[in-house]
Amino acid sequence: MNLTGVTAHGVELATLLSALLQKHGHLAAEPIGIDALLAAARSANLQKIRGNPQPFSEPWVLTAPVISIGHITEETNNLLIEKGDTLFWMTSAKYEDGFFVSVPSDELSESWPEGQEPPSDLAAVWAWARDNKSDWVRLDSSGDVIEHLPTYDW
């Protein structure tokens, strides 16, 4: 591809975009230049907007272990009911029997502002989830009790 005058980062970005477009069938061969690459990217985006996306060879599948809500304290449960998705530590969604909660990364978990740390019971659930390669956890009144997590009666 002719990328005369493009910085090293631009070349890397163009190469990655070209490979991605080829993988998903939006580009049959390597484009001749940046204009052809942009045209292919715009076309792919228009197909997505029109509701005609190219199928992914490996779709993203979200899995969320369903564990007992007894792995958090009543205080944490009440905090999630009252403040839920307004807490900056995570995204959460309440439903009749519990919550879906996102699992923050290790890096984020190590950098809470002093005095604004999440409850330790919730942090333990997140650590378990990260160890089990989960980005989300479903805390449910009928969920599984996990041997390595503390449980609370409330």
Backbone as CSV, one residue per row, in Angstrom:
resi,resn,N_x,N_y,N_z,CA_x,CA_y,CA_z,C_x,C_y,C_z
1,MET,0.859,-1.169,0.000,0.000,0.000,0.000,0.902,1.226,0.000
2,ASN,0.593,2.195,-0.806,1.379,3.420,-0.884,0.962,4.356,0.241
3,LEU,1.852,4.536,1.214,1.569,5.407,2.350,2.656,6.465,2.498
4,THR,3.096,7.022,1.388,4.126,8.049,1.382,3.690,9.220,2.245
5,GLY,4.568,9.651,3.142,4.293,10.808,3.988,3.497,10.490,5.244
6,VAL,3.133,9.236,5.461,2.372,8.852,6.643,3.344,8.451,7.743
7,THR,3.065,8.850,8.971,3.946,8.519,10.096,3.938,7.020,10.359
8,ALA,4.883,6.558,11.171,4.964,5.133,11.517,3.672,4.661,12.183
9,HIS,3.089,5.490,13.042,1.829,5.118,13.699,0.691,5.037,12.683
10,GLY,0.702,5.928,11.719,-0.312,5.904,10.671,-0.215,4.656,9.815
11,VAL,1.011,4.253,9.520,1.224,3.040,8.737,0.717,1.836,9.522
12,GLU,1.051,1.799,10.812,0.589,0.681,11.644,-0.938,0.644,11.699
13,LEU,-1.565,1.793,11.880,-3.023,1.871,11.930,-3.640,1.421,10.602
14,ALA,-3.078,1.875,9.496,-3.592,1.482,8.182,-3.452,-0.019,7.968
15,THR,-2.342,-0.587,8.403,-2.123,-2.031,8.259,-3.131,-2.818,9.083
16,LEU,-3.360,-2.382,10.332,-4.337,-3.059,11.194,-5.749,-2.943,10.638
17,LEU,-6.124,-1.755,10.163,-7.457,-1.553,9.603,-7.641,-2.405,8.351
18,SER,-6.618,-2.467,7.519,-6.682,-3.275,6.309,-6.909,-4.746,6.660
19,ALA,-6.171,-5.253,7.640,-6.317,-6.656,8.047,-7.712,-6.919,8.610
20,LEU,-8.233,-5.997,9.402,-9.565,-6.148,9.985,-10.647,-6.150,8.901
21,LEU,-10.538,-5.239,7.959,-11.515,-5.181,6.874,-11.455,-6.435,6.008
22,GLN,-10.246,-6.942,5.774,-10.109,-8.182,4.997,-10.717,-9.352,5.755
23,LYS,-10.470,-9.435,7.047,-10.980,-10.539,7.870,-12.499,-10.619,7.818
24,HIS,-13.154,-9.471,7.800,-14.616,-9.445,7.834,-15.248,-9.279,6.459
25,GLY,-14.442,-9.470,5.423,-14.984,-9.512,4.075,-15.317,-8.173,3.445
26,HIS,-14.801,-7.079,3.993,-15.079,-5.758,3.433,-13.990,-5.313,2.459
27,LEU,-12.937,-6.108,2.358,-11.808,-5.745,1.514,-11.231,-7.035,0.956
28,ALA,-11.271,-7.176,-0.375,-10.824,-8.431,-1.001,-9.307,-8.552,-1.023
29,ALA,-8.608,-7.462,-1.263,-7.148,-7.479,-1.341,-6.619,-6.224,-0.666
30,GLU,-5.323,-6.181,-0.469,-4.742,-4.995,0.157,-4.978,-3.780,-0.737
31,PRO,-5.453,-2.666,-0.157,-5.741,-1.478,-0.972,-4.458,-0.859,-1.514
32,ILE,-4.612,-0.121,-2.600,-3.473,0.527,-3.249,-2.969,1.697,-2.414
33,GLY,-3.867,2.394,-1.761,-3.474,3.568,-0.982,-4.479,3.874,0.103
34,ILE,-4.230,4.953,0.789,-5.057,5.358,1.926,-6.481,5.689,1.499
35,ASP,-6.661,6.266,0.317,-8.012,6.600,-0.154,-8.863,5.343,-0.339
36,ALA,-8.277,4.290,-0.897,-9.000,3.025,-1.080,-9.326,2.387,0.267
37,LEU,-8.398,2.510,1.212,-8.628,1.970,2.552,-9.782,2.710,3.234
38,LEU,-9.791,4.022,3.154,-10.879,4.815,3.744,-12.217,4.501,3.088
39,ALA,-12.229,4.315,1.775,-13.473,3.977,1.073,-14.020,2.637,1.569
40,ALA,-13.149,1.652,1.761,-13.588,0.351,2.261,-14.118,0.464,3.688
41,ALA,-13.447,1.256,4.518,-13.898,1.440,5.907,-15.253,2.131,5.944
42,ARG,-15.427,3.154,5.114,-16.719,3.855,5.069,-17.830,2.923,4.586
43,SER,-17.546,2.114,3.608,-18.529,1.167,3.089,-18.923,0.154,4.163
44,ALA,-17.947,-0.357,4.882,-18.228,-1.321,5.956,-19.095,-0.684,7.019
45,ASN,-18.799,0.565,7.383,-19.580,1.265,8.394,-20.998,1.509,7.912
46,LEU,-21.182,1.872,6.641,-22.527,2.091,6.091,-23.340,0.803,6.114
47,GLN,-22.706,-0.338,5.806,-23.431,-1.609,5.855,-23.902,-1.891,7.269
48,LYS,-23.072,-1.575,8.252,-23.456,-1.796,9.647,-24.629,-0.885,10.027
49,ILE,-24.546,0.390,9.630,-25.608,1.344,9.948,-26.921,0.921,9.305
50,ARG,-26.863,0.380,8.104,-28.069,-0.046,7.394,-28.605,-1.372,7.919
51,GLY,-27.954,-1.945,8.913,-28.424,-3.209,9.469,-28.022,-4.405,8.648
52,ASN,-26.972,-4.266,7.855,-26.514,-5.367,7.033,-25.029,-5.637,7.302
53,PRO,-24.667,-5.896,8.566,-23.252,-6.120,8.853,-22.787,-7.470,8.317
54,GLN,-21.534,-7.538,7.976,-20.951,-8.813,7.575,-20.865,-9.690,8.828
55,PRO,-21.153,-10.965,8.718,-21.093,-11.826,9.896,-19.654,-11.971,10.385
56,PHE,-19.490,-11.996,11.687,-18.183,-12.207,12.279,-17.907,-13.696,12.319
57,SER,-16.682,-14.068,12.077,-16.340,-15.485,12.110,-16.365,-16.007,13.542
58,GLU,-16.066,-15.142,14.506,-16.101,-15.528,15.910,-16.862,-14.455,16.682
59,PRO,-18.166,-14.628,16.887,-18.935,-13.588,17.590,-18.516,-13.487,19.055
60,TRP,-18.685,-12.294,19.588,-18.408,-12.051,20.990,-19.529,-12.688,21.792
61,VAL,-19.176,-13.527,22.736,-20.153,-14.180,23.584,-19.894,-13.742,25.017
62,LEU,-20.915,-13.189,25.636,-20.812,-12.767,27.023,-21.236,-13.914,27.916
63,THR,-20.373,-14.289,28.841,-20.741,-15.289,29.831,-20.630,-14.640,31.192
64,ALA,-21.574,-14.926,32.036,-21.578,-14.380,33.383,-21.937,-15.492,34.354
65,PRO,-20.997,-15.880,35.218,-21.341,-16.900,36.201,-22.463,-16.392,37.107
66,VAL,-23.334,-17.294,37.485,-24.455,-16.960,38.368,-24.092,-17.478,39.751
67,ILE,-23.782,-16.544,40.643,-23.366,-16.938,41.991,-24.319,-16.357,43.021
68,SER,-24.269,-16.914,44.198,-25.186,-16.528,45.272,-25.019,-15.064,45.664
69,ILE,-26.137,-14.414,45.855,-26.107,-13.036,46.346,-25.618,-13.007,47.802
70,GLY,-25.597,-14.202,48.425,-25.063,-14.328,49.779,-23.560,-14.105,49.865
71,HIS,-22.886,-13.907,48.725,-21.459,-13.593,48.737,-21.209,-12.111,48.952
72,ILE,-22.280,-11.313,49.050,-22.145,-9.908,49.452,-22.973,-9.699,50.708
73,THR,-22.605,-8.705,51.464,-23.323,-8.413,52.706,-24.637,-7.695,52.420
74,GLU,-25.492,-7.652,53.417,-26.749,-6.913,53.279,-26.460,-5.436,53.027
75,GLU,-25.412,-4.914,53.662,-25.041,-3.505,53.451,-24.654,-3.242,51.995
76,THR,-23.877,-4.151,51.417,-23.502,-3.989,50.007,-24.719,-4.136,49.111
77,ASN,-25.590,-5.090,49.427,-26.833,-5.251,48.679,-27.634,-3.948,48.703
78,ASN,-27.770,-3.347,49.882,-28.522,-2.097,50.002,-27.847,-0.960,49.240
79,LEU,-26.515,-0.939,49.249,-25.776,0.066,48.491,-26.061,-0.076,46.998
80,LEU,-26.070,-1.316,46.516,-26.362,-1.544,45.095,-27.803,-1.165,44.756
81,ILE,-28.737,-1.419,45.663,-30.135,-1.027,45.435,-30.250,0.502,45.379
82,GLU,-29.611,1.176,46.344,-29.740,2.634,46.446,-28.961,3.394,45.383
83,LYS,-27.725,2.957,45.126,-26.855,3.738,44.239,-26.516,3.032,42.944
84,GLY,-26.607,1.715,42.938,-26.423,0.897,41.743,-25.454,1.419,40.717
85,ASP,-25.984,1.796,39.571,-25.163,2.169,38.436,-24.526,3.548,38.569
86,THR,-24.787,4.257,39.655,-24.126,5.550,39.836,-22.780,5.395,40.530
87,LEU,-22.465,4.194,41.014,-21.167,3.942,41.644,-20.101,3.896,40.559
88,PHE,-19.008,4.619,40.761,-18.002,4.701,39.701,-17.168,3.439,39.555
89,TRP,-17.281,2.491,40.465,-16.447,1.284,40.391,-16.879,0.345,39.288
90,MET,-18.136,0.392,38.886,-18.651,-0.649,37.999,-19.950,-0.206,37.340
91,THR,-20.401,-1.036,36.424,-21.731,-0.915,35.857,-22.559,-2.020,36.490
92,SER,-23.792,-1.716,36.847,-24.645,-2.750,37.440,-26.077,-2.582,36.964
93,ALA,-26.803,-3.679,37.063,-28.216,-3.667,36.702,-28.968,-4.537,37.697
94,LYS,-29.958,-3.957,38.335,-30.792,-4.677,39.296,-31.898,-5.408,38.559
95,TYR,-32.251,-6.580,39.046,-33.437,-7.291,38.577,-34.064,-7.952,39.792
96,GLU,-35.179,-8.599,39.625,-35.986,-9.091,40.739,-35.206,-9.917,41.769
97,ASP,-34.291,-10.780,41.324,-33.604,-11.688,42.238,-32.145,-11.340,42.477
98,GLY,-31.698,-10.178,42.039,-30.301,-9.827,42.270,-29.791,-8.742,41.357
99,PHE,-28.530,-8.903,40.944,-27.848,-7.882,40.152,-26.939,-8.523,39.117
100,PHE,-26.756,-7.833,38.006,-25.651,-8.079,37.102,-24.624,-7.003,37.445
101,VAL,-23.372,-7.384,37.649,-22.338,-6.394,37.947,-21.136,-6.626,37.031
102,SER,-20.582,-5.532,36.531,-19.364,-5.637,35.732,-18.187,-5.861,36.668
103,VAL,-17.121,-6.401,36.113,-15.931,-6.719,36.895,-14.812,-5.793,36.430
104,PRO,-14.365,-4.878,37.298,-13.286,-3.977,36.895,-11.965,-4.728,36.717
105,SER,-11.107,-4.183,35.885,-9.810,-4.805,35.623,-8.929,-4.761,36.875
106,ASP,-7.894,-5.585,36.864,-6.920,-5.570,37.961,-6.325,-4.180,38.138
107,GLU,-5.961,-3.536,37.019,-5.328,-2.220,37.081,-6.242,-1.198,37.741
108,LEU,-7.506,-1.207,37.365,-8.453,-0.268,37.955,-8.675,-0.582,39.423
109,SER,-8.720,-1.860,39.763,-8.963,-2.265,41.143,-7.841,-1.848,42.088
110,GLU,-6.673,-1.586,41.534,-5.541,-1.187,42.366,-5.411,0.324,42.488
111,SER,-6.328,1.078,41.898,-6.159,2.530,41.873,-7.382,3.303,42.365
112,TRP,-8.123,2.739,43.324,-9.278,3.481,43.850,-8.794,4.703,44.610
113,PRO,-9.496,5.810,44.505,-9.134,6.975,45.315,-9.263,6.629,46.805
114,GLU,-8.335,7.138,47.589,-8.347,6.838,49.019,-9.674,7.263,49.640
115,GLY,-10.251,6.360,50.424,-11.523,6.613,51.077,-12.732,6.317,50.204
116,GLN,-12.514,5.902,48.942,-13.617,5.603,48.033,-13.538,4.172,47.505
117,GLU,-12.892,3.312,48.262,-12.753,1.924,47.860,-14.106,1.223,47.914
118,PRO,-14.311,0.232,47.055,-15.562,-0.542,47.111,-15.554,-1.443,48.338
119,PRO,-16.713,-1.951,48.727,-16.758,-2.876,49.869,-15.894,-4.114,49.598
120,SER,-15.261,-4.623,50.648,-14.333,-5.748,50.490,-15.033,-7.014,49.991
121,ASP,-16.317,-7.216,50.351,-17.033,-8.397,49.874,-17.214,-8.354,48.356
122,LEU,-17.513,-7.182,47.826,-17.666,-7.023,46.383,-16.310,-7.172,45.685
123,ALA,-15.269,-6.633,46.289,-13.917,-6.776,45.735,-13.512,-8.250,45.675
124,ALA,-13.913,-9.050,46.664,-13.606,-10.484,46.661,-14.336,-11.187,45.516
125,VAL,-15.589,-10.813,45.273,-16.351,-11.382,44.153,-15.661,-11.038,42.833
126,TRP,-15.227,-9.777,42.690,-14.540,-9.366,41.463,-13.246,-10.143,41.257
127,ALA,-12.468,-10.319,42.342,-11.206,-11.058,42.224,-11.471,-12.491,41.759
128,TRP,-12.485,-13.115,42.330,-12.860,-14.467,41.913,-13.256,-14.478,40.432
129,ALA,-14.051,-13.491,40.032,-14.511,-13.412,38.635,-13.330,-13.225,37.684
130,ARG,-12.404,-12.339,38.033,-11.221,-12.148,37.174,-10.419,-13.441,37.063
131,ASP,-10.263,-14.149,38.173,-9.543,-15.431,38.150,-10.233,-16.444,37.241
132,ASN,-11.546,-16.286,37.068,-12.328,-17.196,36.229,-12.664,-16.589,34.870
133,LYS,-11.899,-15.555,34.480,-11.997,-14.938,33.144,-13.382,-14.384,32.825
134,SER,-14.048,-13.807,33.831,-15.389,-13.244,33.643,-15.347,-11.727,33.736
135,ASP,-16.017,-11.074,32.786,-16.126,-9.616,32.795,-17.385,-9.150,33.519
136,TRP,-18.304,-10.073,33.742,-19.558,-9.793,34.425,-19.860,-10.935,35.383
137,VAL,-20.636,-10.627,36.431,-21.121,-11.630,37.370,-22.594,-11.350,37.612
138,ARG,-23.351,-12.411,37.716,-24.753,-12.287,38.088,-24.869,-12.756,39.541
139,LEU,-25.228,-11.847,40.426,-25.477,-12.168,41.832,-26.960,-12.457,41.962
140,ASP,-27.305,-13.686,42.335,-28.695,-14.121,42.274,-29.070,-14.856,43.558
141,SER,-30.311,-14.700,43.981,-30.775,-15.369,45.199,-30.733,-16.889,45.072
142,SER,-30.722,-17.402,43.852,-30.636,-18.855,43.632,-29.296,-19.269,43.024
143,GLY,-28.327,-18.374,43.051,-27.040,-18.656,42.421,-26.204,-19.653,43.203
144,ASP,-25.143,-20.124,42.547,-24.240,-21.100,43.155,-23.438,-20.478,44.290
145,VAL,-23.229,-21.269,45.341,-22.349,-20.866,46.430,-20.940,-21.306,46.031
146,ILE,-20.032,-20.360,46.043,-18.655,-20.614,45.646,-17.829,-20.892,46.898
147,GLU,-17.217,-22.056,46.927,-16.478,-22.530,48.107,-15.423,-21.527,48.580
148,HIS,-14.733,-20.880,47.659,-13.611,-20.014,48.028,-14.020,-18.566,48.351
149,LEU,-15.315,-18.280,48.325,-15.778,-16.937,48.663,-16.516,-16.963,50.002
150,PRO,-16.369,-15.922,50.794,-17.144,-15.866,52.033,-18.632,-15.746,51.736
151,THR,-19.456,-16.220,52.651,-20.914,-16.069,52.528,-21.413,-15.310,53.746
152,TYR,-22.502,-14.623,53.550,-23.096,-13.793,54.614,-24.558,-14.137,54.735
153,ASP,-25.014,-14.337,55.970,-26.430,-14.618,56.236,-27.128,-13.300,56.511
154,TRP,-28.154,-13.010,55.727,-28.956,-11.816,55.971,-30.367,-11.988,55.468
